[in-house]
Amino acid sequence: MNTIEVHELTKKFGDFTAVDSISFDVATGEVLGFLGANGAGKTTAMRMLCGLSKPSSGQGRVAGFDIVRQPEQIKKNIGYMSQKFSLYEDLKVWENIRLFAGIYGMENRLIATKTDEMLHRLGFASEKNTIVKTLPLGWKQKLAFSVSIFHEPKIVFLDEPTGGVDPITRRQFWELIYQAAHRGITLFVTTHYMDEAEYCNRISMMVDGRIEALGTPKQLKQQFQATSIDEVFRKLARKAVRNE
């Protein structure tokens, strides 16, 4: 079963084609790495899939809902985390959880119970009343991810979620990703760390608005006669004409 289905999806801004007829599926519980250099069209594609931007043409379904006709339903069934904005720094840990859970439409009674369960699972129980900006960066990342899946969404979009954290913390973060995937949550990940891309089940690589490669890390390395995903990325990036 697929959580994302995209066919000939296109987004134009005037004469500029940001996303050019892309097609792909993502299975339930799959971790898809969505890669591309700056200006490749990744962010525009993600905005369409999140129901935030209407496509110029093409079709897409996310969590069973049409991205053109049912964007509000999509927003209720997805989670989102980015490097740039994930938590309110001046709120306490529990206040952040309650705020986002409320935005996702959860009931107050359920929020209180699940908040304690989540904090115990993360080992954050003693930090419930801590102001978020005082937490170490790695803790913030784990908390932000846990908040993004607090409402048990069908899919989570992770937009460069591990930017700025050390390699050990990044590996710990990916353990949380695998745990979510094991529970049947689909994960759509953008990253500039090519070693992280190796952790994905499959990888899509965009160049100038089009998907130029899609497959497992092993398949892509064989296809491009490369020893690493970074080498694959560099070979494809050389083909790019436009820049962001």
Secondary structure, DSSP 8 states (H G I E B T S, - for coil): -EEEEEEEEEEEETTEEEEEEEEEEEETT-EEEEEE-TTSSHHHHHHHHTTSS--SEEEEEETTEETTT-HHHHHHTEEEEESS-SS-TTSBHHHHHHHHHHHTT--HHHHHHHHHHHHHHHT-GGGTTSBGGGS-HHHHHHHHHHHHTTT--SEEEEESTTTT--HHHHHHHHHHHHHHHHTT-EEEEE-S-HHHHTTSSEEEEEETTEEEEEE-HHHHHHHTT-SSHHHHHHHHHTT-----
